[in-house]
């Protein structure tokens, strides 16, 4: 019997699967993935800056494949002052998030992975924040512009480093194009997130999809985290990477 390939999954809350669809668990349950051992290195609230600092444990598992999904919190900290203040205190953020800093961080991550492991590395583009791709709301419009800019950087770094590119954003937008919902994400509210996670999920035992429906989203739970429909999009595009040959 062949030894299982180790797949290291790096990212923030979407990867950590706290208050969002567990795409890593969904992949692990698929029979065709029995040859993989998935290791979850997701940490809620992480920015690209944080991921640079915590690559040590990833390197120590000697992964055969690495999936990197990071950047949404960089965008949120750029747009929403309350979230930026929170990350400065919680994550001890030492630099203002920007596309330029994000590119530097992503390139540092890829260089270390390629220099210190034999892993096949994949970079996933970021899903939209909110579900209004043609927004007139100025906040949602700025978020959309930053998501597009960050995804262009991810594609550019993947191409320049010879990494695999996972088109999560593109597949997500294709699904949104068929939706009758066009809801903007124009305000970041900690109270809303705590209500959904602590009250609705933990106390009232409501499912992600029930919370999503109450909040009026198609593919998100809250405009950021993924419900089952949104999570399955990520699961399917990552599966394409897993089905591809490793180097």
SEDO-456351 format. One line per field, with one value per residue (C-alpha): residue in one letter; x, y, z. Coordinates in nm, 4 decimals. Layout:
! residues N
zapa c(A	...)
x c(X	...)
y c(Y	...)
z c(Z	...)
This chain:
! residues 247
zapa c(X	X	X	X	X	X	X	X	X	X	X	X	X	X	X	X	X	X	X	X	X	X	X	X	X	X	X	X	X	X	X	X	X	X	X	X	X	X	X	X	X	X	X	X	X	X	X	X	X	X	X	X	X	X	X	X	X	X	X	X	X	X	X	X	X	X	X	X	X	X	X	X	X	X	X	X	X	X	X	X	X	X	X	X	X	X	X	X	X	X	X	X	X	X	X	X	X	X	X	X	X	X	X	X	X	X	X	X	X	X	X	X	X	X	X	X	X	X	X	X	X	X	X	X	X	X	X	X	X	X	X	X	X	X	X	X	X	X	X	X	X	X	X	X	X	X	X	X	X	X	X	X	X	X	X	X	X	X	X	X	X	X	X	X	X	X	X	X	X	X	X	X	X	X	X	X	X	X	X	X	X	X	X	X	X	X	X	X	X	X	X	X	X	X	X	X	X	X	X	X	X	X	X	X	X	X	X	X	X	X	X	X	X	X	X	X	X	X	X	X	X	X	X	X	X	X	X	X	X	X	X	X	X	X	X	X	X	X	X	X	X	X	X	X	X	X	X)
x c(0.0000	0.1357	0.2103	-0.0433	0.0464	0.0382	-0.1660	-0.1048	-0.3893	-0.2899	-0.5205	-0.7525	-1.1047	-1.2270	-0.9521	-0.9777	-1.3517	-1.4666	-1.8144	-1.7939	-1.8192	-1.5488	-1.4145	-1.1118	-1.3298	-1.5519	-1.2471	-1.1156	-1.4477	-1.4351	-1.3248	-1.0850	-0.8919	-0.8132	-0.4493	-0.4183	-0.3609	-0.4960	-0.3362	-0.5232	-0.3064	-0.5897	-0.6021	-0.9028	-0.8368	-0.4937	-0.3570	-0.0797	0.1577	0.0679	0.1078	0.4660	0.5487	0.3981	0.5415	0.7630	0.5001	0.4045	0.7621	0.8021	0.5263	0.7172	0.4041	0.3701	0.1160	0.0355	-0.2831	-0.2624	-0.5843	-0.5056	-0.5831	-0.9467	-0.8521	-0.5913	-0.8762	-1.1126	-0.8441	-0.7841	-1.1504	-1.2995	-1.1289	-1.2877	-1.1485	-0.8082	-0.7903	-0.8878	-0.6174	-0.3525	-0.4308	-0.5161	-0.2613	-0.0040	-0.0095	0.3112	0.2333	-0.0655	-0.2284	-0.1861	-0.1651	0.2118	0.2644	0.0358	0.2440	0.5661	0.4204	0.2850	0.6190	0.7977	0.5588	0.6081	0.9862	1.0145	0.7813	0.9682	1.3120	1.2466	1.0033	0.9444	0.5786	0.3613	0.2177	-0.1238	-0.2491	-0.6259	-0.7907	-1.0237	-1.4015	-1.5864	-1.6733	-2.0435	-2.2534	-2.2946	-2.0419	-2.1731	-2.2083	-2.3134	-2.2570	-1.9162	-1.7930	-1.8855	-1.7368	-1.4045	-1.4115	-1.4752	-1.1819	-0.9485	-1.0634	-0.9895	-0.6466	-0.5506	-0.6643	-0.4563	-0.1567	-0.2323	-0.2519	0.0693	0.2630	0.1348	0.2445	0.5842	0.6636	0.5350	0.2660	-0.0764	-0.3573	-0.6955	-0.9711	-1.1995	-1.2994	-1.3853	-1.6034	-1.7720	-1.8544	-1.9942	-2.2361	-2.3269	-2.4077	-2.6937	-2.8285	-3.1232	-2.9596	-2.7328	-2.6562	-2.3747	-2.1360	-2.1073	-2.0448	-1.8268	-2.0033	-1.8497	-2.1910	-2.3391	-2.0663	-2.0924	-2.4717	-2.4459	-2.1725	-2.2421	-2.6191	-2.7615	-2.5098	-2.3793	-2.6889	-2.9848	-2.8090	-2.9040	-2.7128	-2.4891	-2.7475	-3.0328	-2.8276	-2.7355	-3.1011	-3.1956	-2.9231	-3.0322	-2.7171	-2.6879	-2.3354	-2.2186	-2.3324	-2.2535	-2.0932	-1.7514	-1.7819	-1.9158	-2.2425	-2.2772	-2.3287	-2.0271	-1.8140	-1.8835	-1.7511	-1.4195	-1.4187	-1.4655	-1.1927	-0.9461	-1.0353	-0.9083	-0.5700	-0.5671	-0.6476	-0.3539	-0.0088	0.2285	0.5775)
y c(0.0000	0.3435	0.5924	0.8732	1.2098	1.4912	1.7940	2.1065	2.3599	2.7159	3.0095	3.1926	3.1139	2.9686	2.7071	2.6707	2.5986	2.7929	2.9241	2.8247	2.5218	2.2609	2.2068	2.0119	1.7594	1.7346	1.6532	1.3978	1.2094	1.1630	0.8071	0.9283	1.1214	0.8269	0.8520	1.1957	1.2981	1.6500	1.8765	2.1953	2.5011	2.7530	3.0204	3.2496	3.6168	3.5625	3.8041	3.7218	3.8891	3.6252	3.3335	3.4382	3.4038	3.0591	2.8476	2.6476	2.3844	2.3528	2.2814	2.0248	1.7992	1.7769	1.8186	1.6702	1.9356	2.2760	2.4783	2.8498	3.0505	3.3860	3.7533	3.8191	3.9617	4.1859	4.3311	4.3681	4.5453	4.7839	4.8813	4.8694	5.0793	4.8824	4.5576	4.7161	4.8336	4.4863	4.3145	4.5557	4.4489	4.0821	3.9933	4.2584	4.3833	4.5777	4.7023	4.8585	4.6030	4.6876	4.5031	4.5652	4.4176	4.1277	4.0457	4.0600	3.8288	3.5822	3.5657	3.5052	3.2204	3.0578	3.0956	2.9240	2.6426	2.5822	2.6138	2.4028	2.1365	1.9216	2.0137	2.1006	2.4388	2.5737	2.9304	2.9789	3.3010	3.4689	3.4535	3.7849	3.9555	4.0246	3.9209	4.2395	4.2232	4.5382	4.7450	5.1077	5.1124	5.2823	5.0454	4.7311	4.8831	4.9388	4.5849	4.4505	4.6492	4.5175	4.1576	4.1926	4.3474	4.0778	3.8003	3.9468	3.9329	3.5719	3.4727	3.6634	3.5059	3.1593	3.2096	3.3546	3.0825	2.7906	2.7170	2.5707	2.8272	2.7342	2.9484	2.9802	3.3402	3.2622	2.9630	3.1590	3.4465	3.2039	3.0759	3.4278	3.5225	3.2717	3.4038	3.6383	3.7743	4.0784	4.1743	4.4174	4.3881	4.7511	4.7300	4.5125	4.4322	4.2175	4.2002	4.0339	3.7687	3.6908	3.6704	3.4196	3.2045	3.2174	3.2594	3.1130	2.8318	2.7376	2.8056	2.7720	2.4957	2.6397	2.5154	2.7331	2.7190	2.8222	3.1205	3.2036	3.2030	3.4248	3.6695	3.6725	3.5363	3.2920	3.1489	3.3113	3.2905	3.6537	3.8005	3.6508	3.2913	3.0117	2.8225	2.4757	2.6062	2.8351	2.5745	2.3132	2.5508	2.5680	2.1920	2.1201	2.3556	2.2214	1.8705	1.9627	2.0403	1.7134	1.5255	1.6879	1.5238	1.6326	1.7307)
z c(0.0000	-0.0962	0.1809	0.2041	0.0553	0.3087	0.2039	0.4127	0.3988	0.4910	0.5487	0.7857	0.9134	0.5829	0.6171	0.9948	0.9417	1.2459	1.1734	0.8096	0.5782	0.6402	0.2884	0.4097	0.5912	0.2816	0.0670	0.3175	0.3027	-0.0744	-0.1621	-0.4342	-0.1699	0.0554	-0.0557	0.1079	0.4693	0.5200	0.7807	0.8638	0.9300	0.9180	1.1893	1.2192	1.1504	0.9941	0.7372	0.4921	0.7412	1.0034	0.7662	0.6877	1.0577	1.1153	0.8362	1.0741	1.1654	0.7978	0.6982	0.9760	0.8392	0.5063	0.2926	-0.0530	-0.1517	-0.0055	-0.0588	0.0258	0.0659	0.2261	0.1753	0.2679	0.6075	0.4434	0.2371	0.5336	0.7371	0.4479	0.4120	0.7623	1.0349	1.3215	1.1836	1.1237	1.4874	1.6016	1.3957	1.5215	1.8774	1.8183	1.5510	1.6413	1.2872	1.2224	0.8711	0.7019	0.4685	0.1015	-0.2318	-0.2377	0.1104	0.0236	-0.2848	-0.0814	0.1824	-0.0715	-0.2509	0.0818	0.1603	-0.1794	-0.1716	0.1657	0.0658	-0.2565	-0.0967	0.2128	0.0898	-0.2179	-0.2146	-0.5122	-0.4134	-0.5122	-0.4639	-0.4482	-0.5551	-0.3057	-0.3123	-0.3326	-0.0059	-0.0351	-0.3330	-0.5356	-0.8172	-0.9877	-0.6750	-0.6650	-0.2879	-0.2452	0.0274	-0.1639	-0.4782	-0.3001	-0.1617	-0.5128	-0.6516	-0.3828	-0.4291	-0.8015	-0.7294	-0.4784	-0.7098	-0.9919	-0.7569	-0.6631	-1.0308	-1.1076	-0.8184	-0.9113	-1.2710	-1.1776	-0.9236	-1.1289	-0.8670	-0.9422	-0.9551	-0.8039	-0.9648	-0.6620	-0.7398	-1.0987	-1.0101	-0.7313	-0.9669	-1.2238	-0.9606	-0.8447	-1.2047	-1.1924	-0.8612	-0.8163	-0.4985	-0.5231	-0.1655	-0.0774	0.2155	0.3215	0.6969	0.9185	1.2463	1.5180	1.6885	1.3804	1.3667	1.7378	1.7085	1.4248	1.5791	1.9538	1.9627	1.6435	1.5925	1.9384	2.1510	1.9142	1.7151	1.3787	1.0752	0.8575	0.5840	0.8142	0.9331	0.5741	0.4732	0.7667	0.6669	0.3021	0.1372	-0.1526	-0.1064	0.2171	0.5769	0.6536	0.3409	0.4256	0.5470	0.3278	0.3505	0.1973	-0.1573	-0.1378	0.0368	-0.2281	-0.4935	-0.3072	-0.2499	-0.6208	-0.7450	-0.4871	-0.6027	-0.9484	-0.7922	-0.6012	-0.9216	-1.1016	-1.0999	-0.8250	-0.9282)
